[in-house]
């Protein structure tokens, strides 16, 4: 099994609207999730660079779609967190429109990572995104973040419950947990992203 060296990942650019997207011949993997679900933390852990993606204690802080180059032909795309109640309705609708457009039209999108705080259930917009992806056949990784905030028993219980909940969808979905303090968690995610990259690179 080949593994990608994520330590050379660097910030490429930010855009506000998907109309700014340009053609890319490589592979993109999108990171989605509610505000404060831990997307920036995971990207920083992947790259072993605490300053790569901005981490804020204030939900709704990230407002741009951020692109990170892992390799010349491989990017991570970090979308702003959705569902933050203090964002005005226009901004929230624009974000949702950008996400839906990207998921349905971006040809170089090869996989999706959805992050959800393990202390809460999968929410409505996550379910809408899953329904949009139903016929895309794209692989999905759902990461239950902040697993260090719950007991080991509750972590296992949450994982089993979610796996059972999504089994009826008949989609290519993998579920895992994540804590920034657990190296095996980040290794699993690196392994999954590497698998996807080499799968599509060789097609």
N, C-alpha and C positions, 0 to 999 in steps of 0.2 A: 504494500500500500504506500503510495506517494503522499507526502504531506507538504503543504504550502508553508513557506516562512512568512508569517503575518507581520513580523517585526519591521519589515520595510514599508509597511502601509503608510501612505501619506495623504493629507487632505488635498483634493484636486480643485473643487469649485463648489459654489452654492448657487442655486436658482430659486426663484420665488414661485414661478408658474411652469407647468409642464409644456407650455408653448415654447419655452426656451430650450427644450431638449434637442440635442443633435444626434445624428446617426452614430452608433457605436457598434463596431464589428465584433466586439468581445462579449464577455459574460457579465451580467449584472445580477446581484442578489439584493432584494429589497428588505429593509428592516422597518417593521411597522409596529405600532402599539399605542396604547393610551398614554397620556402625559404622565411623566414620572414613573414609567414602567421599567426604566433601566437600559434603554437602547445605547445611550452614550457610554455608560459603564461597560457594557459588553464589548463595544467596539474598542474601547481603551484597553480592556483586558486581552482581547484578541491580538492587538498590536504591541502589547506590553509597553504602552505609552499613555500615561495618565493624563497627558495634556492634548492628545490628538482630537478627541471629540469633547465638546464643552459639556460638563456635568453641572447641573444646577439643582438646588434644593427647591426652586420655585417651579411648579408645574407650568407648562405652556411657554417656557422660556425660548425654546428653539422654534423659529418661525420660517426657516428656509429648508429646502431639500438639499442635503449635503452629500457630495460624492467623495469617496475615498478609494484611491488606487491601491490595490493589493499587488497586482502585477500589471504589466502593460495592457493585458487583455482581460483583466478581472477587476471589477469594482464592487464596492459595497455602497448601497444607496440608503441613506438615513433620512426617513421622512419625519416631519414634525409630529410630536405626540398629539393625538386627537382626543376629543371628549372633555377638554378642560372648560369648566363652566364659565370662567371669567373671560374667555375669548368671545368677542362679539360674533353675532350670528353670521355676518357676511364672511368673516375670516374663516370660521368653522366650515361653512359651506364650500368656500374656495378650496380649503384643504381636502375635504372629502372629494370634491370634483377632481382635484389633481391626483389623488390616490386612485380613484376609480379609472380615470383616463390612463394612467400609467399601467395599471394592472391589466387593462384590456387591450392596450395598443403597443406596448413596448416590446419589440421583437427580441431584443437581447436579454430580456428578463427571463431567467432560467430557474429561479427558486425564490421562495419567500420565507422570511423569518418573522413570526408574530410573537411579541413579548407581552406577557401578562403577569401582574403582581400575584404571586401565589396565594396571598391572603384574601383575594377576591375571586369571584367566579368570572368566567369568560363573559364579556359584555356584548351589548347589542351590535356595535359597529364591527367588532371582531367577527361576529356571526355573519354580518352582511358581507364582509370581505371574503369569508370562506364560501359563501353562496356564489359570489362573483367568480371565484376561482374554481368552482365545481367542475366546469367543463374544460378547463385549461390544461389539465393533466400535469400541471407544474407541482413539483414536490414542495412540501411545506414543513417547516420546523416551528412548533409552538414551544416557547421557552417560558416556564414558570419561574419568574425571577424572584430575588430576595428570599431564597429558600432558607437562609440562616435566621429569618424572622419567625419561623415556625418550628415545631418539634419534628424529629425524624418521623414519628408516627403520622403526624398531620401532613407532612410532605408526601409520604407514600400514598396516603389516603387521597390527597388532591390529584396526584398523578394517575392513580387508578380510576378515579371518578371521571377525569377529563378524557382518558383513553376510551372509556366505555361510552361517554357522551358522543364522541366524534366517530366512533366505529360505524355508526349507521350511515355516515356520509359517503362511505366507500371512496375515500380520497387518499392520496399518498401523503399522509400526515405522520410525522414523528413528534413525540412529546418528551420533553426532558425538563429537568429543574436546573437552576443556576444560582450559585452564590459566588461572589467575587473572592471569597475566602477559600473556595474549594478548587484546587488546580485540576482535578479530574473532570469537573464540569466544563471548564474552558477547553480542556483537551478534547472532550466529546464534541463540542461545538466546532472546534477547528477541524476535527476529523470529518464531520458532516459537510462542512463547507468545502473542504478539499475533495471529498468524494463527488460532490456536485460539479465542481470545477472540471475535474478530469473526465467525468462522464460526458459533459457537453463539449469540452475541448476536443475530444476524440471522435465526435460525431461528424 
